[in-house]
Amino acid sequence: MNKPKVLISRRWPASVEAKLQALYDVTLNTDDHPFSADEFRAALQDYDAVCPSVCDSLPAEVLNVANKRCKILGNFGVGYNHIDIAAAKQQGLIVTNTPGVLTQSTADIAMTLLLMSARRGAEGDRLVRAGQWTGWCPTHMMSSDVTGATLGLIGFGRIAQAMARKAHHGFGMKILYLKPSPADPAIVDELQAERCDTLEALLPQCDYVSLHCPGGNETRHLINENTLNLMKPSAHLINTARGDVVDSKALIKALQEKRIAGAGLDVYEGEPNIDPGFLTLDNAALLPHLGSATIATRTAMGEKVLANLRAYFSGAELPDRVV
Ligand SMILES: O=CC(=O)O
C-alpha cells in the first residue's frame, strides 16, 4: 500500500523530520519559505495530511478548495487562530494542535520579557553596544522592582499558571487573574491567587499585566486606549499570546506618552511586519515570537504532530483534536 502523503509547511527539527520520513511519503519545504495561499490550495488537493505552523494563514477561501485530498491539518503550535476552524469543520477537515509541551518555555519567555521590561534590559544592551555607557552612576537607568510586585494574568490556562508559579514562588509576586470561571482551587490555594471579574477591576491593581488568552475575534484589541488608561503609569504590559489582542497604535501612543512604563512583546499584529512605531521606543523590549523556541520544545511539538498523524492513519483516537 502507498504511504500517506504528508506535507510540512516549514522546516522542523531534523530528528522529527527523519521520523516522519520513515513513516510517510513526506515533502519538506526545503528552503523554508512561507507558503502562499495558492501553495496551500495545491497542498490540500495533493496531500493526505498538511501540517501548517502558527505563522501560516488558512482562511476559508484557502480551505474551501475543490477536489480536496487532505483530511487532516496537523498544526505545529498550540494556537490555531490562523486557521478558520468553522470553515475547516464545514469542509470535514480534522485539525490538531500541540498543547502542553510548550507551556514552560513560553512561560519562561513571558518572565524574560517581564524582567527585561522592568529592569530596562533591552535598553541597557542597546546603550552598551552603542558605546554610550559612561560608567556606574547612582541615578543611571533606575528601574522597577519585580520581587514582591503584583502580576495580573489575563487568561489563566496552562501557560498563565506556569508563569504565575515562577512569579509567585521565584519572585514573591502577588497573583491576580482574569478568567470567566474560578480556577482549580488547588492552584488558587498554592499561589494565594485572587480572581477578578473584569479587566476594569484587575488592571488598576497591577504592576505587571501579562496576556495569556487565545487570539481571534473575541479578544481582538482587548487591550486598547481605554483599557491601557486603566493601568498604572508605573505598570508594564507583557504579550506572549497573540499580537491582535493588543491595539498596536494605542500601545505605541501609551508608551510614547509614558501613560504606562513599559512593554515586553513577543507577538505583534500582522507579524512579522512590526509597526515601525515600536522600533523607536526605548521602553519596549521586543522579541521575534520566541515563546516556544527551545530545541527541546520545538522537537516535542513536532513529536506531538507526529503522534496525531499516527493516530489518524491507524484509526485511533486523536490525542489533540481541535475539531
Ligand atoms: O505561538 C505559538 C503557538 O501557538 O504554539
Ligand as a Chemical Component Dictionary entry (heavy atoms), coordinates in Angstrom:
data_LIG
# 
_chem_comp.id                   LIG 
_chem_comp.type                 NON-POLYMER 
_chem_comp.pdbx_formal_charge   0 
_chem_comp.three_letter_code    LIG 
# 
loop_
_chem_comp_atom.comp_id 
_chem_comp_atom.atom_id 
_chem_comp_atom.alt_atom_id 
_chem_comp_atom.type_symbol 
_chem_comp_atom.charge 
_chem_comp_atom.model_Cartn_x 
_chem_comp_atom.model_Cartn_y 
_chem_comp_atom.model_Cartn_z 
_chem_comp_atom.pdbx_ordinal 
LIG O1 O1 O 0 2.700 30.776 19.197 1 
LIG C1 C1 C 0 2.946 29.616 19.254 2 
LIG C2 C2 C 0 1.953 28.590 19.406 3 
LIG O2 O2 O 0 0.755 28.899 19.391 4 
LIG O3 O3 O 0 2.335 27.420 19.520 5 
# 
loop_
_chem_comp_bond.comp_id 
_chem_comp_bond.atom_id_1 
_chem_comp_bond.atom_id_2 
_chem_comp_bond.value_order 
_chem_comp_bond.pdbx_ordinal 
LIG O1 C1 DOUB 1 
LIG C1 C2 SING 2 
LIG C2 O2 DOUB 3 
LIG C2 O3 SING 4 
# 
